[in-house]
Amino acid sequence: MTTTTDRVEFRVTPDLKQELEEAASAIGVTVAAFVKDAAVRTARQTLREQRQLLLDAQSWDKFAAAIDRPGRVVPGFADLLDHPSILGTA
């Protein structure tokens, strides 16, 4: 089990605080637990939406066809590897 040590703090209006208290009480949890649960669910949903690419069938077919096509030779592109980078070395 991970120990919780970090804090997240924010200010709310009195009306919003009252609403959060009522909602938390309605399901029998503390305001902290209620807000934490809502924040975690929203964060995970946001990250899921940002990390997933959803395509309809027609778009998937176009995407699959594009990645299945063989690569092509771009004249001079391979020559770039034979010259020092203008960005310097790492």
C-alpha positions as CSV (number, residue, x, y, z in Angstrom):
1,M,0.0,0.0,0.0
2,T,1.3,3.4,-0.9
3,T,1.5,6.1,1.8
4,T,-0.3,9.3,0.9
5,T,1.9,12.3,1.8
6,D,1.4,14.9,-0.9
7,R,-1.4,17.4,-0.7
8,V,-3.5,19.2,-3.2
9,E,-5.2,22.3,-2.0
10,F,-7.7,24.7,-3.7
11,R,-10.2,27.3,-2.7
12,V,-13.9,27.1,-3.4
13,T,-16.9,29.3,-2.8
14,P,-19.1,28.7,0.3
15,D,-21.9,27.5,-2.0
16,L,-19.6,25.0,-3.7
17,K,-18.3,23.8,-0.4
18,Q,-21.8,23.2,0.8
19,E,-22.7,21.3,-2.3
20,L,-19.6,19.1,-1.9
21,E,-20.4,18.4,1.7
22,E,-24.0,17.5,0.8
23,A,-22.9,15.2,-2.0
24,A,-20.3,13.5,0.2
25,S,-22.8,13.1,3.0
26,A,-25.3,11.6,0.6
27,I,-23.0,8.7,-0.1
28,G,-21.5,8.4,3.3
29,V,-17.9,9.6,2.6
30,T,-15.8,12.5,3.7
31,V,-15.5,15.6,1.5
32,A,-11.8,14.7,1.0
33,A,-12.7,11.2,-0.2
34,F,-15.5,12.5,-2.4
35,V,-13.3,15.1,-4.1
36,K,-10.3,12.7,-4.4
37,D,-12.5,10.0,-6.0
38,A,-14.0,12.5,-8.5
39,A,-10.6,14.0,-9.3
40,V,-9.0,10.6,-9.9
41,R,-11.9,9.3,-12.1
42,T,-11.8,12.5,-14.2
43,A,-8.0,12.4,-14.5
44,R,-8.0,8.8,-15.6
45,Q,-10.8,9.5,-18.1
46,T,-8.9,12.5,-19.5
47,L,-5.7,10.5,-19.9
48,R,-7.6,7.6,-21.5
49,E,-9.2,10.0,-24.0
50,Q,-5.9,11.7,-24.8
51,R,-4.0,8.4,-25.3
52,Q,-6.6,6.5,-27.3
53,L,-7.2,6.9,-31.0
54,L,-10.7,5.8,-31.9
55,L,-11.5,5.3,-35.6
56,D,-14.7,4.3,-37.4
57,A,-14.4,1.3,-39.8
58,Q,-13.8,3.4,-42.9
59,S,-11.0,5.4,-41.2
60,W,-9.5,2.2,-39.8
61,D,-9.4,0.7,-43.3
62,K,-7.6,3.8,-44.6
63,F,-5.2,3.8,-41.7
64,A,-4.4,0.1,-42.1
65,A,-3.9,0.5,-45.8
66,A,-1.5,3.4,-45.3
67,I,0.7,1.5,-42.8
68,D,0.6,-1.7,-44.9
69,R,2.0,0.1,-47.9
70,P,5.7,-0.5,-48.5
71,G,8.1,2.3,-47.8
72,R,9.6,4.3,-50.6
73,V,13.1,5.6,-51.2
74,V,13.5,9.3,-50.8
75,P,16.5,10.5,-52.9
76,G,19.2,12.0,-50.7
77,F,17.5,11.1,-47.4
78,A,19.9,8.3,-46.5
79,D,22.8,10.7,-47.4
80,L,21.8,12.8,-44.4
81,L,23.2,10.1,-42.1
82,D,26.6,10.4,-43.6
83,H,27.0,14.1,-42.5
84,P,27.4,15.6,-39.1
85,S,24.2,17.0,-37.6
86,I,23.7,20.8,-37.7
87,L,22.2,20.3,-34.2
88,G,25.5,19.1,-32.8
89,T,26.1,15.9,-30.9
90,A,24.5,14.7,-27.7
